[in-house]
Amino acid sequence: MMDLINEAPLEALFDEYSGRTFADKIKIFKKWCDFGGVPDEHKATLQRLYKELDELRPIRNFLVHGETWEGAFKGKPRQPYRVGLVKKNLEYLDEFERADHGQNVFDVQQVRDATRRCVGIHQELAELHDAIAATAVPCEELGLGLN
C-alpha cells in the first residue's frame, strides 16, 4: 500500500520499515499512507483500518511476546492459554498460576478471534490496495515514460 501511493522507491520504504517494532511499523504505515494521499473515497476505510490496527496492537504484542501454558480455571476444563509478557512485572506467570488473569492471558478462542481480526485487516487492506490500483493512471499517460 505504501509503495502504491508514494513515489519513494520501495527500497527506501523497506529501509525505514524493517527492523522496527510493530507499533513503529503502524506509525510508519500511517505516515506514508497519509503522505501519499489516499483518494478521498477511500480515506474513511483507511482511518477505520488505522483504528483496528491500533486496537489490535496490544493484543498482538501479548500473543507474540508470550508463552503457552496449560491451566484449569473458573470451572473450565484444562486447556492451553497464551500468557503475554508484562513489562516490568516478573510475576506475570505466577499471576497466571493464581488465576489472576489480566489482559495478557488468552484462551484458545481468544487467540482464534485475534487471528481472525488480523486476517480481516489484511484482507481489507488488500481490497483497498486493489481498488486504488484499479484507478491509478499509468506512467505513460502522465508523460513519465517507462525507461
Residue pairs with C-beta under 8 A, 6 or more apart in sequence:
1 29
1 33
1 125
1 128
1 129
1 132
2 13
2 17
2 28
2 29
2 32
2 33
2 36
3 10
3 13
4 36
4 129
4 132
4 133
4 136
5 32
5 33
5 36
5 37
5 38
5 132
6 13
6 32
6 35
6 36
8 32
13 32
16 28
17 25
17 28
17 29
20 28
22 57
22 60
22 61
22 64
23 57
23 61
26 50
26 53
26 54
26 57
29 53
30 50
33 46
38 46
38 132
39 132
39 135
42 128
42 131
42 132
45 124
45 128
46 128
49 121
49 124
49 125
49 128
52 117
52 120
52 121
53 121
56 114
56 117
56 118
56 121
58 103
59 106
59 114
59 117
60 114
60 118
61 84
62 82
62 84
62 85
62 103
62 104
62 106
63 82
63 84
63 106
63 111
63 114
65 84
65 85
66 82
66 83
66 84
66 85
66 104
67 82
67 83
67 85
67 93
68 80
68 81
68 82
68 83
69 80
69 81
69 83
69 93
69 96
70 78
70 79
70 80
70 81
71 78
71 79
71 81
71 96
71 97
71 99
72 78
72 79
73 99
73 101
74 99
76 107
79 107
79 108
80 107
80 108
81 96
81 105
81 106
81 107
82 105
82 106
82 110
82 111
83 92
83 93
83 96
83 104
83 105
83 106
84 92
84 104
84 105
84 106
85 92
85 104
86 92
86 102
86 104
89 95
92 104
95 101
95 102
96 105
106 114
139 145
139 146
140 146
